[in-house]
Amino acid sequence: MPANAPLAAVTIVPRQLLPVIDSRLCTVCGDCVRICPVECLTVARQTEVLLSPQTCINCSICDAICPTRAITMQICDW
């Protein structure tokens, strides 16, 4: 390709490291909800933990505190 050739269109896909909660392992103990510094995790209907990905700062504290290892940090595409 010549040095002055136009660039092809590029699609940028943002990626973020986010907590993913395995509902089979989660006991809804609430440890992750209590420790989260930005309150991006909440307990819904006392049956599941929900994540607000827009609020998450990728600190991994929830992953470290989970007693059942139900939370893992994974790269997610938006």
N, CA, C and O atoms as a GROMACS GRO file, in nm:
protein
  312
    1MET      N    1   0.085  -0.117   0.000
    1MET     CA    2   0.000   0.000   0.000
    1MET      C    3   0.090   0.123   0.000
    1MET      O    4   0.183   0.130   0.080
    2PRO      N    5   0.065   0.219  -0.087
    2PRO     CA    6   0.146   0.342  -0.092
    2PRO      C    7   0.135   0.420   0.037
    2PRO      O    8   0.034   0.413   0.108
    3ALA      N    9   0.239   0.495   0.067
    3ALA     CA   10   0.245   0.572   0.192
    3ALA      C   11   0.132   0.673   0.205
    3ALA      O   12   0.088   0.702   0.316
    4ASN      N   13   0.084   0.727   0.094
    4ASN     CA   14  -0.021   0.829   0.102
    4ASN      C   15  -0.160   0.775   0.072
    4ASN      O   16  -0.253   0.852   0.047
    5ALA      N   17  -0.177   0.644   0.073
    5ALA     CA   18  -0.307   0.582   0.047
    5ALA      C   19  -0.401   0.606   0.164
    5ALA      O   20  -0.358   0.606   0.279
    6PRO      N   21  -0.531   0.626   0.136
    6PRO     CA   22  -0.627   0.645   0.247
    6PRO      C   23  -0.641   0.517   0.329
    6PRO      O   24  -0.628   0.406   0.278
    7LEU      N   25  -0.666   0.536   0.455
    7LEU     CA   26  -0.685   0.422   0.545
    7LEU      C   27  -0.825   0.364   0.528
    7LEU      O   28  -0.921   0.438   0.502
    8ALA      N   29  -0.836   0.238   0.543
    8ALA     CA   30  -0.967   0.173   0.540
    8ALA      C   31  -1.041   0.207   0.670
    8ALA      O   32  -0.979   0.240   0.771
    9ALA      N   33  -1.170   0.198   0.666
    9ALA     CA   34  -1.250   0.225   0.786
    9ALA      C   35  -1.214   0.123   0.894
    9ALA      O   36  -1.202   0.004   0.867
   10VAL      N   37  -1.198   0.173   1.013
   10VAL     CA   38  -1.161   0.088   1.126
   10VAL      C   39  -1.270   0.098   1.231
   10VAL      O   40  -1.313   0.207   1.267
   11THR      N   41  -1.314  -0.016   1.279
   11THR     CA   42  -1.412  -0.018   1.388
   11THR      C   43  -1.338  -0.048   1.517
   11THR      O   44  -1.271  -0.151   1.529
   12ILE      N   45  -1.351   0.041   1.613
   12ILE     CA   46  -1.287   0.022   1.743
   12ILE      C   47  -1.391  -0.035   1.838
   12ILE      O   48  -1.498   0.023   1.858
   13VAL      N   49  -1.359  -0.149   1.896
   13VAL     CA   50  -1.448  -0.213   1.991
   13VAL      C   51  -1.387  -0.199   2.130
   13VAL      O   52  -1.286  -0.262   2.159
   14PRO      N   53  -1.448  -0.117   2.215
   14PRO     CA   54  -1.394  -0.101   2.351
   14PRO      C   55  -1.400  -0.233   2.427
   14PRO      O   56  -1.494  -0.311   2.412
   15ARG      N   57  -1.299  -0.256   2.509
   15ARG     CA   58  -1.296  -0.376   2.592
   15ARG      C   59  -1.274  -0.333   2.736
   15ARG      O   60  -1.211  -0.231   2.763
   16GLN      N   61  -1.328  -0.410   2.825
   16GLN     CA   62  -1.315  -0.378   2.966
   16GLN      C   63  -1.310  -0.507   3.046
   16GLN      O   64  -1.378  -0.605   3.014
   17LEU      N   65  -1.227  -0.506   3.149
   17LEU     CA   66  -1.221  -0.619   3.240
   17LEU      C   67  -1.334  -0.602   3.341
   17LEU      O   68  -1.337  -0.505   3.417
   18LEU      N   69  -1.428  -0.695   3.340
   18LEU     CA   70  -1.546  -0.685   3.427
   18LEU      C   71  -1.567  -0.813   3.506
   18LEU      O   72  -1.528  -0.921   3.462
   19PRO      N   73  -1.628  -0.801   3.624
   19PRO     CA   74  -1.662  -0.921   3.700
   19PRO      C   75  -1.778  -0.995   3.633
   19PRO      O   76  -1.879  -0.935   3.596
   20VAL      N   77  -1.761  -1.124   3.619
   20VAL     CA   78  -1.868  -1.210   3.567
   20VAL      C   79  -1.906  -1.303   3.680
   20VAL      O   80  -1.821  -1.370   3.739
   21ILE      N   81  -2.035  -1.308   3.712
   21ILE     CA   82  -2.084  -1.384   3.826
   21ILE      C   83  -2.147  -1.514   3.779
   21ILE      O   84  -2.242  -1.514   3.700
   22ASP      N   85  -2.094  -1.625   3.828
   22ASP     CA   86  -2.149  -1.757   3.797
   22ASP      C   87  -2.263  -1.785   3.895
   22ASP      O   88  -2.240  -1.810   4.013
   23SER      N   89  -2.385  -1.779   3.846
   23SER     CA   90  -2.502  -1.795   3.933
   23SER      C   91  -2.510  -1.934   3.995
   23SER      O   92  -2.577  -1.952   4.097
   24ARG      N   93  -2.442  -2.031   3.937
   24ARG     CA   94  -2.441  -2.166   3.995
   24ARG      C   95  -2.357  -2.171   4.122
   24ARG      O   96  -2.381  -2.254   4.210
   25LEU      N   97  -2.257  -2.083   4.132
   25LEU     CA   98  -2.169  -2.082   4.249
   25LEU      C   99  -2.206  -1.974   4.350
   25LEU      O  100  -2.173  -1.986   4.469
   26CYS      N  101  -2.273  -1.870   4.305
   26CYS     CA  102  -2.305  -1.756   4.392
   26CYS      C  103  -2.410  -1.795   4.496
   26CYS      O  104  -2.515  -1.851   4.462
   27THR      N  105  -2.380  -1.766   4.622
   27THR     CA  106  -2.475  -1.792   4.731
   27THR      C  107  -2.548  -1.665   4.774
   27THR      O  108  -2.625  -1.668   4.870
   28VAL      N  109  -2.524  -1.556   4.705
   28VAL     CA  110  -2.584  -1.425   4.734
   28VAL      C  111  -2.555  -1.384   4.878
   28VAL      O  112  -2.643  -1.332   4.947
   29CYS      N  113  -2.432  -1.407   4.922
   29CYS     CA  114  -2.394  -1.371   5.059
   29CYS      C  115  -2.382  -1.219   5.076
   29CYS      O  116  -2.396  -1.168   5.187
   30GLY      N  117  -2.358  -1.147   4.966
   30GLY     CA  118  -2.351  -1.002   4.971
   30GLY      C  119  -2.213  -0.946   5.002
   30GLY      O  120  -2.198  -0.823   5.009
   31ASP      N  121  -2.112  -1.029   5.020
   31ASP     CA  122  -1.978  -0.978   5.049
   31ASP      C  123  -1.929  -0.885   4.939
   31ASP      O  124  -1.873  -0.779   4.968
   32CYS      N  125  -1.951  -0.922   4.814
   32CYS     CA  126  -1.905  -0.840   4.702
   32CYS      C  127  -1.978  -0.706   4.698
   32CYS      O  128  -1.919  -0.603   4.667
   33VAL      N  129  -2.107  -0.708   4.729
   33VAL     CA  130  -2.188  -0.586   4.729
   33VAL      C  131  -2.137  -0.490   4.836
   33VAL      O  132  -2.124  -0.370   4.812
   34ARG      N  133  -2.108  -0.543   4.955
   34ARG     CA  134  -2.061  -0.459   5.066
   34ARG      C  135  -1.922  -0.401   5.041
   34ARG      O  136  -1.895  -0.288   5.083
   35ILE      N  137  -1.834  -0.475   4.974
   35ILE     CA  138  -1.695  -0.430   4.958
   35ILE      C  139  -1.673  -0.340   4.837
   35ILE      O  140  -1.573  -0.269   4.831
   36CYS      N  141  -1.763  -0.342   4.741
   36CYS     CA  142  -1.743  -0.265   4.617
   36CYS      C  143  -1.734  -0.115   4.647
   36CYS      O  144  -1.827  -0.058   4.703
   37PRO      N  145  -1.622  -0.051   4.609
   37PRO     CA  146  -1.604   0.091   4.641
   37PRO      C  147  -1.692   0.185   4.560
   37PRO      O  148  -1.709   0.301   4.598
   38VAL      N  149  -1.749   0.138   4.449
   38VAL     CA  150  -1.833   0.224   4.366
   38VAL      C  151  -1.978   0.176   4.359
   38VAL      O  152  -2.058   0.228   4.280
   39GLU      N  153  -2.012   0.077   4.440
   39GLU     CA  154  -2.148   0.025   4.450
   39GLU      C  155  -2.206  -0.017   4.314
   39GLU      O  156  -2.321   0.014   4.282
   40CYS      N  157  -2.125  -0.088   4.236
   40CYS     CA  158  -2.175  -0.133   4.105
   40CYS      C  159  -2.242  -0.269   4.112
   40CYS      O  160  -2.298  -0.316   4.013
   41LEU      N  161  -2.238  -0.333   4.229
   41LEU     CA  162  -2.304  -0.462   4.248
   41LEU      C  163  -2.423  -0.445   4.342
   41LEU      O  164  -2.414  -0.373   4.442
   42THR      N  165  -2.532  -0.511   4.310
   42THR     CA  166  -2.651  -0.504   4.395
   42THR      C  167  -2.715  -0.643   4.403
   42THR      O  168  -2.700  -0.726   4.314
   43VAL      N  169  -2.786  -0.665   4.513
   43VAL     CA  170  -2.862  -0.790   4.528
   43VAL      C  171  -3.004  -0.763   4.479
   43VAL      O  172  -3.068  -0.667   4.522
   44ALA      N  173  -3.051  -0.847   4.389
   44ALA     CA  174  -3.186  -0.834   4.335
   44ALA      C  175  -3.274  -0.946   4.389
   44ALA      O  176  -3.240  -1.064   4.377
   45ARG      N  177  -3.386  -0.909   4.446
   45ARG     CA  178  -3.487  -1.004   4.497
   45ARG      C  179  -3.426  -1.112   4.587
   45ARG      O  180  -3.483  -1.221   4.599
   46GLN      N  181  -3.316  -1.083   4.649
   46GLN     CA  182  -3.245  -1.176   4.739
   46GLN      C  183  -3.210  -1.308   4.671
   46GLN      O  184  -3.187  -1.409   4.738
   47THR      N  185  -3.205  -1.307   4.537
   47THR     CA  186  -3.176  -1.432   4.466
   47THR      C  187  -3.058  -1.423   4.370
   47THR      O  188  -3.009  -1.526   4.324
   48GLU      N  189  -3.011  -1.301   4.341
   48GLU     CA  190  -2.898  -1.288   4.249
   48GLU      C  191  -2.826  -1.155   4.269
   48GLU      O  192  -2.883  -1.059   4.320
   49VAL      N  193  -2.700  -1.153   4.229
   49VAL     CA  194  -2.620  -1.030   4.233
   49VAL      C  195  -2.613  -0.976   4.091
   49VAL      O  196  -2.579  -1.048   3.998
   50LEU      N  197  -2.644  -0.848   4.077
   50LEU     CA  198  -2.642  -0.783   3.947
   50LEU      C  199  -2.528  -0.683   3.939
   50LEU      O  200  -2.490  -0.623   4.040
   51LEU      N  201  -2.473  -0.665   3.819
   51LEU     CA  202  -2.362  -0.574   3.795
   51LEU      C  203  -2.406  -0.458   3.709
   51LEU      O  204  -2.481  -0.476   3.613
   52SER      N  205  -2.360  -0.338   3.745
   52SER     CA  206  -2.378  -0.220   3.660
   52SER      C  207  -2.243  -0.194   3.593
   52SER      O  208  -2.158  -0.128   3.653
   53PRO      N  209  -2.220  -0.244   3.471
   53PRO     CA  210  -2.088  -0.236   3.409
   53PRO      C  211  -2.039  -0.094   3.384
   53PRO      O  212  -1.918  -0.070   3.380
   54GLN      N  213  -2.130   0.001   3.367
   54GLN     CA  214  -2.090   0.140   3.344
   54GLN      C  215  -2.025   0.201   3.466
   54GLN      O  216  -1.946   0.295   3.454
   55THR      N  217  -2.056   0.149   3.584
   55THR     CA  218  -2.003   0.203   3.709
   55THR      C  219  -1.875   0.134   3.752
   55THR      O  220  -1.795   0.193   3.825
   56CYS      N  221  -1.853   0.011   3.710
   56CYS     CA  222  -1.740  -0.070   3.754
   56CYS      C  223  -1.606  -0.004   3.718
   56CYS      O  224  -1.589   0.046   3.607
   57ILE      N  225  -1.512  -0.005   3.814
   57ILE     CA  226  -1.379   0.053   3.790
   57ILE      C  227  -1.272  -0.056   3.776
   57ILE      O  228  -1.153  -0.025   3.778
   58ASN      N  229  -1.312  -0.180   3.762
   58ASN     CA  230  -1.220  -0.292   3.736
   58ASN      C  231  -1.120  -0.316   3.848
   58ASN      O  232  -1.007  -0.356   3.820
   59CYS      N  233  -1.158  -0.293   3.970
   59CYS     CA  234  -1.063  -0.306   4.081
   59CYS      C  235  -1.041  -0.451   4.124
   59CYS      O  236  -0.940  -0.480   4.189
   60SER      N  237  -1.130  -0.543   4.090
   60SER     CA  238  -1.121  -0.687   4.121
   60SER      C  239  -1.138  -0.722   4.268
   60SER      O  240  -1.113  -0.836   4.306
   61ILE      N  241  -1.178  -0.628   4.350
   61ILE     CA  242  -1.196  -0.658   4.492
   61ILE      C  243  -1.307  -0.762   4.511
   61ILE      O  244  -1.296  -0.849   4.597
   62CYS      N  245  -1.411  -0.753   4.431
   62CYS     CA  246  -1.521  -0.850   4.442
   62CYS      C  247  -1.473  -0.991   4.411
   62CYS      O  248  -1.515  -1.087   4.476
   63ASP      N  249  -1.387  -1.003   4.312
   63ASP     CA  250  -1.330  -1.133   4.275
   63ASP      C  251  -1.250  -1.190   4.391
   63ASP      O  252  -1.259  -1.309   4.422
   64ALA      N  253  -1.171  -1.106   4.455
   64ALA     CA  254  -1.085  -1.150   4.564
   64ALA      C  255  -1.163  -1.189   4.690
   64ALA      O  256  -1.122  -1.279   4.763
   65ILE      N  257  -1.276  -1.122   4.715
   65ILE     CA  258  -1.350  -1.144   4.840
   65ILE      C  259  -1.450  -1.259   4.830
   65ILE      O  260  -1.493  -1.311   4.933
   66CYS      N  261  -1.488  -1.299   4.711
   66CYS     CA  262  -1.594  -1.400   4.694
   66CYS      C  263  -1.553  -1.534   4.756
   66CYS      O  264  -1.456  -1.595   4.711
   67PRO      N  265  -1.628  -1.581   4.858
   67PRO     CA  266  -1.590  -1.705   4.926
   67PRO      C  267  -1.611  -1.831   4.842
   67PRO      O  268  -1.550  -1.934   4.869
   68THR      N  269  -1.696  -1.824   4.741
   68THR     CA  270  -1.723  -1.943   4.658
   68THR      C  271  -1.657  -1.935   4.521
   68THR      O  272  -1.676  -2.024   4.438
   69ARG      N  273  -1.579  -1.828   4.497
   69ARG     CA  274  -1.511  -1.807   4.368
   69ARG      C  275  -1.612  -1.797   4.253
   69ARG      O  276  -1.584  -1.839   4.141
   70ALA      N  277  -1.730  -1.742   4.284
   70ALA     CA  278  -1.833  -1.727   4.182
   70ALA      C  279  -1.805  -1.610   4.088
   70ALA      O  280  -1.864  -1.600   3.980
   71ILE      N  281  -1.713  -1.522   4.128
   71ILE     CA  282  -1.682  -1.404   4.047
   71ILE      C  283  -1.544  -1.421   3.984
   71ILE      O  284  -1.446  -1.450   4.052
   72THR      N  285  -1.540  -1.401   3.853
   72THR     CA  286  -1.412  -1.400   3.782
   72THR      C  287  -1.407  -1.274   3.697
   72THR      O  288  -1.509  -1.230   3.644
   73MET      N  289  -1.289  -1.218   3.683
   73MET     CA  290  -1.271  -1.100   3.599
   73MET      C  291  -1.244  -1.148   3.457
   73MET      O  292  -1.153  -1.227   3.433
   74GLN      N  293  -1.325  -1.098   3.364
   74GLN     CA  294  -1.312  -1.139   3.224
   74GLN      C  295  -1.316  -1.017   3.133
   74GLN      O  296  -1.381  -0.917   3.164
   75ILE      N  297  -1.247  -1.027   3.020
   75ILE     CA  298  -1.251  -0.919   2.922
   75ILE      C  299  -1.383  -0.927   2.849
   75ILE      O  300  -1.419  -1.031   2.794
   76CYS      N  301  -1.455  -0.816   2.850
   76CYS     CA  302  -1.586  -0.810   2.785
   76CYS      C  303  -1.585  -0.703   2.677
   76CYS      O  304  -1.528  -0.596   2.698
   77ASP      N  305  -1.646  -0.730   2.564
   77ASP     CA  306  -1.662  -0.631   2.458
   77ASP      C  307  -1.793  -0.557   2.481
   77ASP      O  308  -1.892  -0.616   2.523
   78TRP      N  309  -1.792  -0.430   2.453
   78TRP     CA  310  -1.914  -0.350   2.467
   78TRP      C  311  -1.995  -0.359   2.341
   78TRP      O  312  -2.102  -0.298   2.332
   0.00000   0.00000   0.00000
